[in-house]
Amino acid sequence: MDQIMNKVGSYWIGQRANQELNSVGDDINSLSTSIEGGAKWIVNKIKGKMQKPLPELLKEYDLAVGIFPRDATNYEFNEETRKLTVYIPSICEVGYRDSSVLRFATTVTGYLEKGTLADIEGMKTKVIIWVKVTCISADGGKIYFTAGMKKTRNRDAYEVLRDGVTVDKF
């Protein structure tokens, strides 16, 4: 009778331990989905999923690494939908070597494909007035900005990370 009770007890303890471990895993997953913004990478690091730096991701998709300001280090990228969300500490402007200027909101979103960042929200460029950038595409040594009209610029002006200058409004 003692042997039967020992086996039942160890089976029950094993099942209970398994449930607790699964519960911890579920808690980590639910915590991961509930955390907003830049803090999400901490949970991914704990779970062993480290994302590459933003410039590496852009390079992997054949885009210039310096499109975003240097302090835009936190981002989320959904590989299934290809949605990219970049978090920038404050609204800022970045001037580039070709004298162009981009203005960034604190959150910039778009859909990333090889050589293209499309359906962009949160980015403007100065073309006499500030105009919303809706698409950035790259082809060889050129980079194309669609902001009401398509504007071609030399890609090498965007290959260097630059600091953003804080501005009052987007």
Secondary structure, DSSP 4 states (H G I P E B T S, - for coil): -HHHHHHHHHHHHHHHHHHHHHHHHHHHHHHHHH--GGGHHHHHHHTT-PPPPHHHHHHHTT--TTSS-TT--EEEEETTTTEEEEE-SS-EEEE-TTS-EEEEEEEEEEEEETTEEEEEEEEEEESSSEEE--EEEEETTEEEEESSSEEEEEGGGGSS--PPEE-S--
